[in-house]
């Protein structure tokens, strides 16, 4: 997967093999070998590549755009899969999502919507924390 991902990410970011090589400190021929699958980058170079493309090392190594049906998410962004709206409007949040955000049964989520950007959910205490920080900044005139 890494060879395919390198090609996709390099092209998406409009970088040449030379550009990538310069940033990670290797030759253009080395990048070409990685992309052809003739060799693979060591762990340090994988970390350098993941930082260059702002993706996780795990996604760089294992993500399959073909299997997932969508581009690789950037670091800190997640695609947890589709959910189906139930008869009464309920949804089941995927387990991986619950684990990442430490959501447990009985937790409350505030549902926000923007007609152009979509729906989002946030824990009410996180919104309150944001609001308090914002209020303090405004109070101090910063």
ABEGO torsion letter per residue (X at the ends): XAAAAAAAAAAAAGBBAAAAAAAAGBBAAAAAAAAAGABBBBAAAAAAAAAAAGBBAAAAAABBAAAAGBBBBBBGBBBAEBBBBBAAGBBBBBAAAAAAAGBBBGBBBBBBBBAAAEBBBBBAAAAAAAAAAAAAAAAAGX
